[in-house]
Amino acid sequence: MAYPLLTRCPICEGELQATRLSCVNCHGQVEGNFDLGGLLRLSREQGQFVELLVKNRGNINRVADELGVSYTTARNRMDDIVAALGYNAQAAAGPSAERLDVLGRLERGEISPESAMELLKETR
């Protein structure tokens, strides 16, 4: 039975480092210090969010619906993941959460294109 890979120490929450890899076929082993990569440093919840994002082809509105949270909450979680991966969330964020919320409402048919244009003008 395989357990999920731990990326944080269960005692102190420090970052774990892989030091041994084993082959499931021949049972050979390699020892050293292996980088787990950015995605494996995410919390379990963040990893699940990334999986949902991929499943929904990058559509944060669908991810929010599937999680039962608001678009803004989903967008904030995405910003947390960007920061956890070591990127500047502000620089990578692009349009503000307010502007993206307006676009999401337009996509879902909750507001007309005209209303969306007015709201977008207000959020510059």
Summary of the structure (lengths in Angstrom):
residues: 124
radius of gyration: 19.7
end to end distance: 53.3
largest distance: 64.3
contacts: 270
relative contact order: 0.09
helix: 51%
strand: 10%
